[in-house]
Amino acid sequence: MKKLIKQLSIAVLALMLAPKAGAQSLETVREQMVKDWERAKEYTTEYLNTMPADKYSFRPNDSIRSFAEQMLHIATANVFLTSQVTPGKFPDGINFELEKRATAQNKDSVVSYVMASYDYAINAVKNSDIKKWWEEVTLFNRFKSTKFALLNKAFEHQTHHRGQTTIYIRLQEIKPPQEKLF
């Protein structure tokens, strides 16, 4: 009998807390996601500032992107992926041809585009309707994902490509920025 009373008490407590936790937890998730994107922007800024301007065209191998192209790829993906959750006007100049545009390859241009893309992503998370995060979207007519999962994939994508540029910086015999997990 004591065991049954204990189980019922736990169940009642869980039911009493569930509505409050559910309403607050989505907003808490959004707040954390915004903080993570802001941290990623700061961390990427450190990468952009660590690589010397005259090395933005450096590529470790002829078959892969240059440092500038990697960063411009991040910019395009940040905007494209987060725009699927909260549609909006893309920042000027950011499109799928950006990373190959010759006029975009210098450090000032790269920094400008990348920072604009992080601002766009942060605003997309801040302004998205969290009640719609569970809606499904289809990318490229093939990949189905919830909007919430897509926001996570966008974050994962920029982390992946920024991480790749660690090697680019090390190959210049420069110490890359210290990790920013928090």
C-alpha positions as CSV (number, residue, x, y, z in Angstrom):
1,M,0.0,0.0,0.0
2,K,2.8,2.4,0.9
3,K,4.4,1.7,-2.5
4,L,1.1,2.5,-4.3
5,I,0.6,5.7,-2.4
6,K,4.2,6.8,-3.2
7,Q,3.7,6.0,-6.9
8,L,0.4,7.9,-7.0
9,S,2.0,10.9,-5.2
10,I,4.7,11.0,-7.8
11,A,2.2,10.8,-10.6
12,V,0.1,13.6,-9.2
13,L,3.1,15.8,-8.7
14,A,4.2,15.2,-12.2
15,L,0.8,16.1,-13.6
16,M,0.7,19.3,-11.5
17,L,4.1,20.4,-12.8
18,A,3.7,19.3,-16.4
19,P,1.7,22.2,-17.8
20,K,4.1,24.8,-16.2
21,A,7.2,22.9,-17.3
22,G,5.9,22.4,-20.9
23,A,5.1,26.1,-21.4
24,Q,8.3,27.3,-19.9
25,S,10.6,24.6,-21.4
26,L,10.1,25.6,-25.0
27,E,11.0,29.2,-24.2
28,T,14.0,28.0,-22.2
29,V,15.1,25.9,-25.2
30,R,14.8,28.9,-27.4
31,E,16.8,31.1,-25.0
32,Q,19.5,28.5,-24.8
33,M,19.6,28.2,-28.6
34,V,20.0,31.9,-29.0
35,K,22.8,31.9,-26.5
36,D,24.5,29.1,-28.4
37,W,24.2,30.9,-31.7
38,E,25.6,34.1,-30.1
39,R,28.5,32.0,-28.7
40,A,29.1,30.5,-32.2
41,K,29.1,33.9,-33.8
42,E,31.8,35.1,-31.3
43,Y,33.8,31.9,-31.8
44,T,33.7,32.2,-35.5
45,T,34.7,35.8,-35.3
46,E,37.8,34.6,-33.5
47,Y,38.6,32.2,-36.3
48,L,38.0,34.9,-38.9
49,N,40.4,37.2,-37.0
50,T,43.0,34.5,-36.4
51,M,43.5,33.7,-40.1
52,P,45.7,36.4,-41.7
53,A,44.0,38.4,-44.4
54,D,46.5,37.3,-47.0
55,K,45.8,33.6,-46.2
56,Y,42.0,33.6,-46.8
57,S,42.7,32.0,-50.2
58,F,44.6,29.2,-48.7
59,R,43.4,25.7,-49.3
60,P,45.2,22.6,-47.8
61,N,44.5,20.7,-51.0
62,D,43.4,21.7,-54.5
63,S,40.3,19.7,-54.2
64,I,38.7,21.4,-51.2
65,R,37.4,24.9,-50.3
66,S,39.7,27.7,-49.4
67,F,39.4,29.2,-45.9
68,A,37.3,32.1,-47.4
69,E,35.1,29.6,-49.3
70,Q,34.5,27.5,-46.1
71,M,33.4,30.6,-44.2
72,L,31.2,31.8,-47.0
73,H,29.7,28.3,-47.2
74,I,28.9,28.7,-43.5
75,A,27.2,32.1,-44.2
76,T,25.0,30.7,-47.0
77,A,24.0,27.6,-45.0
78,N,23.3,29.6,-41.8
79,V,20.8,31.8,-43.8
80,F,19.3,29.1,-46.0
81,L,18.7,26.5,-43.2
82,T,17.3,29.0,-40.6
83,S,15.1,30.7,-43.3
84,Q,13.2,27.4,-43.5
85,V,12.0,28.0,-39.9
86,T,11.3,31.8,-40.1
87,P,11.3,33.0,-43.7
88,G,12.7,36.4,-44.3
89,K,14.7,38.5,-46.7
90,F,18.2,37.1,-47.1
91,P,21.0,39.5,-46.1
92,D,22.3,41.4,-49.2
93,G,24.6,39.3,-51.3
94,I,24.1,35.9,-49.5
95,N,23.0,33.2,-52.0
96,F,24.2,29.9,-53.2
97,E,26.8,31.4,-55.5
98,L,28.4,33.4,-52.7
99,E,31.4,31.1,-51.9
100,K,32.5,31.2,-55.6
101,R,32.1,34.9,-56.1
102,A,35.5,36.4,-56.6
103,T,34.6,39.8,-55.1
104,A,33.5,38.0,-51.8
105,Q,36.9,36.3,-51.1
106,N,38.7,39.1,-49.3
107,K,38.7,39.2,-45.5
108,D,36.5,42.2,-45.1
109,S,33.8,40.7,-47.4
110,V,34.0,37.3,-45.8
111,V,33.7,38.8,-42.3
112,S,30.8,41.0,-43.3
113,Y,28.8,38.1,-44.9
114,V,29.5,35.7,-42.1
115,M,28.5,38.1,-39.4
116,A,25.3,39.0,-41.3
117,S,24.5,35.3,-41.5
118,Y,24.9,34.8,-37.8
119,D,22.7,37.8,-37.1
120,Y,20.1,36.3,-39.5
121,A,20.2,32.9,-37.8
122,I,20.0,34.5,-34.3
123,N,17.0,36.6,-35.3
124,A,15.4,33.5,-37.0
125,V,15.5,31.6,-33.7
126,K,14.4,34.6,-31.6
127,N,11.5,35.4,-33.9
128,S,10.3,31.9,-34.9
129,D,7.0,30.6,-33.6
130,I,8.0,27.9,-31.2
131,K,4.6,26.3,-31.5
132,K,5.5,25.5,-35.1
133,W,8.9,24.0,-34.4
134,W,7.3,20.5,-34.7
135,E,6.0,21.2,-38.2
136,E,7.7,19.2,-40.9
137,V,9.6,20.8,-43.8
138,T,11.2,19.3,-46.9
139,L,14.6,20.5,-48.1
140,F,15.7,20.0,-51.7
141,N,12.5,18.0,-52.4
142,R,14.1,15.1,-50.5
143,F,15.0,15.6,-46.8
144,K,12.1,15.8,-44.3
145,S,12.8,17.4,-41.0
146,T,10.9,19.2,-38.2
147,K,11.7,22.9,-38.0
148,F,13.3,22.3,-34.6
149,A,15.6,19.5,-36.0
150,L,16.5,21.9,-38.8
151,L,17.6,24.6,-36.4
152,N,19.8,21.9,-34.7
153,K,21.2,20.8,-38.1
154,A,22.0,24.4,-39.0
155,F,23.9,24.8,-35.8
156,E,25.7,21.5,-36.3
157,H,26.6,22.4,-39.9
158,Q,28.3,25.7,-38.9
159,T,30.2,24.0,-36.1
160,H,31.4,21.3,-38.5
161,H,32.7,23.7,-41.1
162,R,34.3,26.0,-38.6
163,G,36.0,23.0,-37.1
164,Q,37.4,22.1,-40.5
165,T,39.1,25.4,-40.7
166,T,41.1,24.6,-37.6
167,I,43.4,22.6,-39.8
168,Y,43.8,25.5,-42.2
169,I,44.9,27.7,-39.4
170,R,47.3,25.1,-38.0
171,L,48.9,24.6,-41.4
172,Q,49.8,28.3,-41.2
173,E,51.6,27.5,-38.0
174,I,49.1,29.6,-36.0
175,K,47.4,28.4,-32.9
176,P,43.6,28.3,-33.4
177,P,41.2,29.9,-31.0
178,Q,40.5,28.1,-27.7
179,E,37.3,26.1,-27.7
180,K,34.2,28.0,-26.6
181,L,31.9,25.3,-25.2
182,F,30.1,27.7,-22.9
